[in-house]
Amino acid sequence: MEKNSDKKHPGGVSRRDFIKGMGTGALGTAVLPPLLGQTIATRKGRVPVYDKKTITLTVNGKKASLTVEPNETLLDVLRDRLDLTGAKKVCDRGECGGCTVLLDGAPVYACMYLAIRADGKAVKTVEGLAEGEKLHPVQEAFIEKDGYQCGFCTPGFLMTTSAFLEKNPAPSLDEIKQALSGNLCRCGNYAKIYGAVDTAARKMRGA
């Protein structure tokens, strides 16, 4: 009768081979990948297939159709495919907010958002804030109040601020700080940034 320790698992690896493999580097290297690589899908013979997809999105009021890779981010598409370099690739892991754009009016980190998910949605980047030669009130306020230093993080702050003031046209200082908590300024220019947001709010209210 076959011992339990010799029973084969679905990937063709027995319990005894697994234990041996854990004790010897070479065998462990050979045994672990096929064992750990088994997903529910592969065990049932259903291996997921990811392929390119053609998406259509509206960027700054203009429709764009393009074929994207399944792992391609919205930030990569904007910068490398549509030549809209206002959104910055800074941390590239959803921590600094330098890549913030508006997706259907809501701020998102473009570096963490897959382009495929943007299919059929409206995207606004910092290039789309101004109306022709007329700057958006938020842009005017940041210039007037020196709400920037190196300027690398500024596009993200502008986009977050514009979306925030659409929902809260008369924010308190604490509300401004909370709204911008997902955007980091490595120059530490926060006092002037908060002042710029307050000024932008007044401009948008006509005060």
Order of alpha helices (4+ residues) and beta strands (2+ residues): alpha-alpha-alpha-beta-beta-beta-beta-beta-alpha-alpha-alpha-alpha
